[in-house]
Amino acid sequence: MRRSDVLIENFKRGTLERMGLGDDILWEANRSLIHVSITGFGTTGPYADYPGYDFVVQGMAGIMSITGDAAGEPMKVGVAIVDVTAGLNAVNGILAALYARRESGRGQRVDISLLESALAWLVNVGQNYLVSGQPPKRYGNAHPNVVPYQVFQAADRPLALGVGNDRQFRTFCEIAGRPELGDDPAFASNSARLENRDRLIPTVAALIAARPASEWLRLLNDAGVPAGPINTIPQALADPQVEALGVLRTLPHPTAGEIQVIGPAVHLSETPVVPRSAPPRHGEHTDVVLQEMLGLSEEAIRALRVGGAL
């Protein structure tokens, strides 16, 4: 602990204290240590001792209430987005604490909760409610504030159309062979399109259904109107843009041979992020950490294993 910069743990509230490793003890040993605690619901309040799981928190934070078809049941996001967001928040907190330590020389506690991470993830939808007082609805693949901005079925497959402003809408109408729609007062502005969503969407859907997706995607993207395919995961990972970015990395694995992994999404010009090894097996680096960080001998590590500590 004396040689560590950051301690990250996701125990329930009070677990480290019961183990004799409260902040006062940690900082007595190393005042520059940054202690990152990730919990389900934070360290205060009536839920502080509840177990926190991504799925449960998606429901509690309102994410499921705005996800899924309007006529269907509330739906979770397909990825454990609350867990992922909490991890990203933890990284941001660590970086901020490391930066502050340059000035003060002192570490600090960084508290991250799944609930707060999920609430922050609501962004514009949460703010819409705070401004308007109107509970947000589920719109399926449509957008609550921008029209047309949803999935449409082309002649052969679905596509995502994201018309972000009035100019883009007029361009879409020209490409679709219906330029008069872009000048119609009922559709010319986004506010008008929002008001007349139920009239406009069937018209747009019929236009898009008349041509194959590849034709629409080529014409729309060339004209600066955001649109993309609805890919499966295999299709997404095989996309030529993904290949051009070098997203997939091939790494040696001690038991599986060579494996592919999705590489980092951050690119640094002076210190490139280069994956050096495959994801570790369970306990793969335990001996190395104990030897290098704590100076334990092989005999001492074996004793820990025999005693059930490892």
N, C-alpha and C positions, 0 to 999 in steps of 0.2 A: 504493500500500500504506500509505503514511503516513496517509491520510485514511480508511482502511477500518476498520470495526468487526469484521467477521467474514470469514475466508477459508474457503470450503468446497471440498473437493476429494475425489475418489474414485480417485486414482491407486493403483497398487500400492506396497507398502512401499519407501521409499527413492527414489521417483521425484523428488520435490521436492528432496531432498538432491543428487541427481545434476544437477539443473538449477541448483544454487547457491542454492536457496531453502529450506534447512533452517530449523528453528525458531530457531536462534541468529541467523541472518541476518535472518529476518523480525522478530524481537523487537529486534534492533539498530536496525532502521528504525522500528518501532512497537511499544513494549512493551505497549500496551493491546490489541493485536490478538488475537482469538480464532481459533485455527486448528482447524477441524473436519476430521478425516480419516475418511472412510468406506471401509472395506476389506471384503474377503470374510471374512477369518479373523483380523483383528487384526494386531498388530505383533510378536508373539512366537509361539514354538511352531513345530512341524514343518510347519504348513500356511500359515504367514504369507505365503509368496510364491505361493501357489496363486491362480488366478483364481476369483472368486466370482460365481456366478449364482444367482438366486432359485430356480430349479427344482432345481439341484444341492443347494443348502443346505436346501431343504425335505426332501429325502431324507436328507441327513446328520444333520439335527437331529431326525429321528424324526417330523416332521409327517406325511409320507406314510404311515408305518406305522400311524397312527391315523385315516386319512382314507380313505373308500371303504367299499364293502360288505364284510362279514365274509368272504364267500366269493370276493370279487374280488381284483384286484391292488391294491397300494398306489397311492394317488391323490394328486396335487397339489391344492392349493386353486385354484379357478378364477381368482383374482386373484393378482398377484405380491405376496403379502402380506408376504413377508420384506423386499422392497425398500421397501414402504410403511411397515412397522414401523420399519425402520432410519432412514428419513427422519423419522418422528415422534420417535424417540429422539434424533436429531440436533437437532431443534428444541428438545426438552426440555433437552438439554445446552447448547445456545446460550443459552437463557434463564437457566439456572443460572449459566453463566459470566458473562453480562452482569450478573446480580445480584451475584455475588461481586466483580466489577470495580468496582462502586460503592464498596466498602469498601477494596479494595486498590489500585485504579488500574491493576492489571496484568491482561493477558490470559493465557490458558492454552490448552493443547492439549485438544481433546475427541476422543477416539477412539471410533468406533462400528464394530462389525463386523456383517455379515449373520448370521454363525453365532450370536453372542450374542443378537442380536435375535430370531432364530428360537427359540432355547432359552427365552428369557423368555416367548415367545408360547405355550409349552406350558402355562403357569399350572397349573390344577388337575390336569391329566392328568400333567404331570411330577411334581407334588408327591404325587399318589397313588402313583406308583412309589417315590419316595423314602421314603414312610411305610410302604408295604406290602411293598415288594420284589417285587411282581408286575408283570411287563411289561404295559403297557396293550394292549388289543385294539382292533381296528376294530369299530365298532358301526353302521356306515352312518350313518343319520340318527337313531339312538337315542342316549341319554345313558348313560354308564357308571355313573352314580351316582343317577340319578333316573328313576322309572318311574311312569306312562307319559309319555315325553318324546321324541317322534319324529314322523315323517311318517306319516299315515294316509290311505287312499284313501276319500273320501266317495263318495256315489252318482254325482257328476258330475265331480269333480276332487280332487286331493290337498290336504291341509291340514296345517299344523304344529300339534300339540297339545303344550303345555308345562305339565304338571301339576307345580307346584313344591312343594306341601306336602300334608299329609293332608286339610286342610280343603277345598282345591281338588279333591282326588280325590273326596271325598264329594259335593261340589257337582256334579261331572261325572256321577257315578253317578245323582244325582237327575234331572239334565237328560236323561240317557240312558234313564230309566225303569227303572233297575236299582239302587234305593237300597240293596238288601241287600248289594251288592258292597262298598260303603263301610264296612260293619260287619263284613264277613267277616274273621276274624283273619288269613287268608292274604294279605289285601290292604289292611288298615286302616292300616298304617304303611308308610312308604317302604322301610324295611329289609325288611319282609315282601314288598313288591312286587318289590324287587330279587331276593329269594330265589326268588320264584315268577313271575319275568318271563315264562317260557315258557308258563305257564298263563294269565296275565292278558292278554297282548298279543293273542292270537287273539280273545278275547272282546271287547276294546275295538275291535279292527279290524272285527268283525262289526257292532257297534253303530253305528260311524261310517259304515260302508258303506250303512246303511239310509236315510240322509238326505242331501240335497244340502249342499254345503259352505256355501252362504250361510246356511242355517238354523242349522247348527252354529256358525258364526262369530258370528252375531247372538246366539244364546242364551248361548254360552260367554263372550263378552266382556261382555255385559250382566251376567253373574253373577260377573265377576271371575276367570274362568279363562283364562289366557293361550292364545290361539290366533290363527292368521293364515293367509292364503292362501299358496300356493306360486306366486309371481308370476314371469312372464317379466320381462326387463329393460324392455320397453315398458310392460307392465302396472305395474311398480313405479314408473316415472317418471311415469305418468299417474294414480297413486293420489291420491284427494282429500286425504289427509293431506299428501302431498308438495306438492300445490298450495297448501294452506293455509300450509305453512311457507315457501313461496317458494323452494324448493330450486333450481328451474331459472331461470337468468338468460339474457336475450337481450342479446348484445353485438355491436357492429359489427366486422366483419372487413375488412381492406383488400382482399382478393381474393375472399372468399366471401360478401360481403354480411353479413346478420345471421345469427349462429349462436347456438345454445343451448349452455350449459355448466352443469355441476353446481356450484352455489355452495358457499361455505365452510360447514363444519359447526359453526363456532364463532361465537357471537353475543355481542357486547360491548355493554353498555347505553350506555356513554359514548363509545366510539369504534367505531362499527359498521364491520364489515368489508364494504366495497363493492367488488366487482370493477369496475375502471375500463377495462379493455381486454381483448380476446380474447387467447388464448395467442399469444405472439409467433412470427413466422416465424423460421426459422434465420438467425441473425446480424442480426436486425432492429434491435437496439439497439447493435450494435458501435460504430458511429461516435459515437453519443451518449455511451456510456461512455468511450471514448477521449478525446473532446473535454472532457467535464465532469470526469472523474476524473483524467486525466493531462495535460489541457491541450494535446493534440496538435492541430495544424492539419490542415485538409483535405489539404494537400499531403503532410504527413507520413504521414497515414493511407493515401493513395494509394500512397505508396512502400512501405508495409508490405504492401499488397495485391500490388503488382508483385513484391515479393521473396518472396511466398508465405507470409508470416507470418500473414496473415488469409485 
